[in-house]
Amino acid sequence: MVETTDTLVVGGGQAGIAMSEHLGRAGVPHLVLERARIAEAWRSGRWDSLVMNGPAWHDRFPGLEFPGDPARFPGKEEVAEYFAAYAAMIDAPVRCGVEVTRVTRNAGRAGFTAETSAGPVEAARIVAATGPFQKPVIPALVPEEAGVHQVHSAAYRNPGQLQDGAVLVVGAGSSGVQIADELRRAGRRVHLSVGPHDRPPRAYRGRDFVWWLGVLGKWEAPPPSAGAEHVTISVSGARGGHTVDFRRLAGEGVTLVGRTEACADGALHFAPDIAETVARGDANYLSVLDEADAWAARNAMALPEEPEARVLGPDPDCLTDPVRSLALSDLGAVVWATGYAADHGWLEVDAFDERGRPAHVRGVSTEPGVYFLGLPWLSQRGSSFIWGVWHDARHIADRIAIQRGYMDQPGVATLPEERRA
Ligand SMILES: Cc1cc2nc3c(=O)[nH]c(=O)nc-3n(C[C@H](O)[C@H](O)[C@H](O)COP(=O)(O)OP(=O)(O)OC[C@H]3O[C@@H](n4cnc5c(N)ncnc54)[C@H](O)[C@@H]3O)c2cc1C
């Protein structure tokens, strides 16, 4: 007999667990299928030394605190354990080790059929919670024949894994800067290819940036308009947390270079834009301080002044005299911290736009009964972060409960099944 459930949640990361909590509260029968372990991405999809980018008091679900100092930055294994403990606490119906390989809408009757590694499951609704960062993206710049060891940040574990020699880290979001810093501390010669970024202060006037982004309403910023470039946030919780400061990184020995543009004549070539890019990051940093000061003044908040936060260090040589190319023969490895793409290849329904991207409003897709959760900017900046996904899940559970309410109307259950979709 085919197993059935009302709502099938695919993926048991933070999104799947949050979804389960809200579906449970709404009394919606559901099942969460996870192909590996709960929060697998935090266990096997991150480098060894990774800690959370936000402090323990902020990067969590409302129902459970991390033990110990709320200002600390828990390590990646602890984060995974947190979600496993959370799932146990809410008694989430999660089945691990079951991969969903295909979901299709049933022909001539309501609902969907999921093909899984453990047999089919039928459901009235599907929530795709398979993660915002599924497929590592590596720009097609350095051909394999170039002979240089290349690894994506998703597969980077520690400095010892890379071949000897200098390392080029491409991408200066949170992953790239943290990996470059770790490699330099391990004694490697490091070049860091920097693109557009925001770099809020780790803390200002005694408050962490997550607090400032919260009170300034920036976590709740709506998705950027179509065509507007998404700018990565460069922050770090490593070594107790610190502001990402490219000048300081350069002063400590990391050579900053512009965008990696091409690979030709045995060398990698960089755009001449590094000074401009760092200056734009500085402007973003200073604008957060300005907004924070204005907010504190407007609200008469007695927060300690911190004028020294406005002092930027001198421009290092790599900004005034940019390095434009690097011979491949001088490189031991390239680490691509260039982000990820989504992969919903298993979801064969009409919920995607002409470019193959999920077509949805706040996670409610164009295919009735199909929902997305955990995607970057699903409803706001915070959507793919731990605290934000929990709130998006509540909205989706609400929508599901509303739809179920219509089906509960007297007489509906007696309709032939094909008219109930
Ligand atoms: C390096 C890095 C650091 C981050 N640090 C922070 C941080 O400090 N704070 C913060 O708030 N956010 C952070 N994030 C962002 C975000 O919290 C994580 O990416 C988080 O893992 C996303 O959770 P998710 O549940 O949406 O997706 P995932 O954690 O990717 O979970 C999806 C799950 O679905 C499963 N799955 C996928 N396909 C299938 C299938 N077909 N069938 C069954 N199961 C499937 C996977 O095995 C996985 O367990 C970070 C992200 C990265 C990349």
The ligand as a Gaussian input file, in Angstrom:
#p B3LYP/6-31G(d) Opt

LIG

0 1
 C       29.285000      28.484000       5.095000
 C       27.916000      28.847000       5.579000
 C       27.762000      29.391000       6.855000
 C       26.498000      29.766000       7.314000
 N       26.388000      30.302000       8.556000
 C       25.177000      30.707000       9.006000
 C       25.034000      31.263000      10.314000
 O       25.992000      31.398000      11.047000
 N       23.805000      31.656000      10.708000
 C       22.717000      31.509000       9.908000
 O       21.615000      31.865000      10.328000
 N       22.815000      30.984000       8.680000
 C       24.018000      30.572000       8.214000
 N       24.118000      30.023000       6.953000
 C       22.919000      29.987000       6.087000
 C       21.921000      28.833000       6.420000
 O       21.585000      28.885000       7.763000
 C       22.464000      27.463000       6.078000
 O       22.832000      27.421000       4.722000
 C       21.453000      26.329000       6.352000
 O       22.105000      25.098000       6.201000
 C       20.220000      26.348000       5.436000
 O       19.275000      25.457000       5.966000
 P       18.157000      24.729000       5.078000
 O       17.414000      23.799000       5.953000
 O       17.398000      25.723000       4.318000
 O       19.042000      23.921000       4.025000
 P       20.060000      22.743000       4.301000
 O       20.750000      22.879000       5.592000
 O       20.878000      22.604000       3.066000
 O       19.083000      21.489000       4.450000
 C       18.457000      20.871000       3.354000
 C       18.385000      19.394000       3.661000
 O       17.680000      18.766000       2.598000
 C       18.263000      17.509000       2.343000
 N       17.892000      17.158000       0.972000
 C       18.273000      17.800000      -0.166000
 N       17.703000      17.233000      -1.249000
 C       16.936000      16.208000      -0.765000
 C       16.084000      15.246000      -1.396000
 N       15.907000      15.229000      -2.723000
 N       15.436000      14.341000      -0.604000
 C       15.598000      14.369000       0.745000
 N       16.399000      15.267000       1.375000
 C       17.046000      16.169000       0.624000
 C       19.745000      17.739000       2.573000
 O       20.419000      16.530000       2.885000
 C       19.755000      18.727000       3.727000
 O       19.887000      18.112000       4.980000
 C       25.354000      29.610000       6.468000
 C       25.523000      29.063000       5.194000
 C       26.787000      28.689000       4.749000
 C       26.932000      28.113000       3.354000

